[in-house]
Amino acid sequence: MKSNIPDRTFEFSKRIVKLCQVLDERPGVSRTLGNQLLRSGTSIGANVEEGQASQSQADFVSKYSIACKEARETHYWLRLLVASDILPPERLTELITECNELIAILTSIIKKVRRQ
């Protein structure tokens, strides 16, 4: 799934939405955690999209920094779903890996732009 970052974050958001639909069908804490995951997981791509239309380098870095923070939060919620035995690890392994990769890519982009 190697592609440009806006496409990659959009695809990640779609996968998060599908996962959250499953969590929403469950009672209690699963639904609550799903809502948190939905907010942070879809915010990554939304901020990347906003960054694509930034009016300055500072604005771009700001949007990508927010996207990176949201990716870190998403990583937290995914890990918590596994640690709390809400979902089995194998269900989330690919999403966690992709989330880690997005964090690394966003961090790299931010550092590169700041050096310019």
C-alpha positions in Angstrom: 0.0 0.0 0.0 2.8 2.5 -0.9 1.3 5.7 -2.3 1.4 9.4 -1.7 0.6 10.5 1.8 -2.9 12.1 1.1 -4.0 8.9 -0.6 -2.5 6.7 2.1 -4.1 8.6 4.9 -7.4 8.5 3.1 -7.2 4.7 2.8 -6.2 4.4 6.4 -9.3 6.5 7.4 -11.5 4.2 5.4 -10.2 1.2 7.3 -10.7 3.1 10.6 -14.3 3.8 9.7 -15.0 0.2 8.9 -13.4 -0.9 12.2 -15.4 1.7 14.2 -18.6 0.4 12.5 -17.9 -3.0 14.1 -17.1 -1.4 17.5 -20.3 0.7 17.3 -22.4 -2.5 17.2 -21.0 -3.6 20.5 -22.3 -2.3 23.9 -20.4 -0.3 26.5 -16.8 0.6 26.3 -16.2 -0.8 22.8 -18.5 1.9 21.4 -16.8 4.6 23.5 -13.3 3.6 22.4 -14.6 3.3 18.9 -15.8 6.9 18.9 -12.4 8.1 20.2 -10.6 6.1 17.5 -12.9 7.4 14.8 -12.2 11.0 15.7 -8.4 10.6 15.8 -8.1 8.1 13.0 -10.0 10.2 10.4 -8.4 13.4 11.6 -5.0 12.3 10.2 -6.1 12.4 6.6 -8.3 15.5 7.1 -5.3 17.5 8.4 -3.0 16.2 5.6 -5.6 17.4 3.1 -5.7 20.8 4.8 -1.9 20.9 4.6 -2.0 20.3 0.9 -3.8 23.7 0.6 -1.7 25.5 3.1 -0.8 29.1 2.4 2.7 29.0 4.0 5.4 26.6 5.1 4.4 27.3 8.7 0.8 26.4 8.0 1.9 23.2 6.2 4.1 22.2 9.2 1.2 23.0 11.6 -1.3 20.8 9.7 1.1 17.9 9.3 2.1 18.2 13.0 -1.5 17.9 14.0 -1.9 14.9 11.7 1.2 13.3 13.3 -0.3 13.9 16.8 -3.6 12.4 15.7 -1.7 9.4 14.3 0.0 8.9 17.7 -3.4 9.1 19.5 -4.8 6.6 17.0 -1.9 4.3 17.7 -2.8 4.6 21.4 -6.4 3.6 20.9 -5.5 0.7 18.7 -3.1 -0.6 21.3 -5.7 -0.2 24.0 -8.3 -2.2 22.1 -5.8 -5.1 22.0 -4.6 -4.7 25.6 -8.2 -4.6 26.9 -9.0 -7.8 25.0 -11.7 -6.0 23.0 -10.2 -7.1 19.7 -7.7 -9.8 19.1 -4.2 -8.7 18.1 -4.3 -10.3 14.7 -7.4 -8.1 13.9 -5.4 -4.9 14.4 -1.8 -5.8 13.4 -2.0 -4.3 9.9 -3.6 -1.1 11.1 -1.1 -0.7 13.9 1.8 -1.2 11.5 0.3 1.2 9.0 -0.3 3.7 11.8 3.4 3.4 12.8 4.5 3.9 9.2 2.3 7.0 8.9 3.8 8.5 12.1 7.3 7.9 10.7 6.4 9.4 7.3 4.7 12.4 8.7 7.6 13.0 11.1 10.1 12.8 8.3 8.1 15.2 6.1 7.8 17.7 9.0 11.6 17.6 9.7 12.4 17.9 6.0 10.2 21.0 5.5 11.5 22.6 8.7 15.1 22.3 7.3 14.2 24.2 4.1 
